[in-house]
Amino acid sequence: MTERGLRLLGLGLRAGSAVVGVAGVRAGLQRGDLALVVLAGDYGPRTADKVLRLAQGRRVPVLLGPGAREMGHRLGRATVQAAGVRDPRLAAGMLRS
């Protein structure tokens, strides 16, 4: 994931177009609300079981971001294993970056 993609994710979070955290991303995937999932580059096996498999099953694109600590720092949290983007246009912009 590029620097531009991280900035777009931060904007999406502030605009309410993104969710942060494994539980929120999983719920969004189950509802069919997410257009993109961003996983921390150092995501763990629990995140893979709960988010990655579900995203793949729902055919939602997945991007790998920086480590959980860096991603959390960029999004104003301690650590972030997963984030989801609701807005399809924002997701498309992130995928292009």
Secondary structure, 3 states (H helix, E strand, C coil): CCHHHHHHHHHHHHHCCEEECHHHHHHHHHHCCCCEEEECCCCCHHHHHHHHHHHHHCCCCEEECCCHHHHHHHCCCCCCCEEEECCHHHHHHHHHC
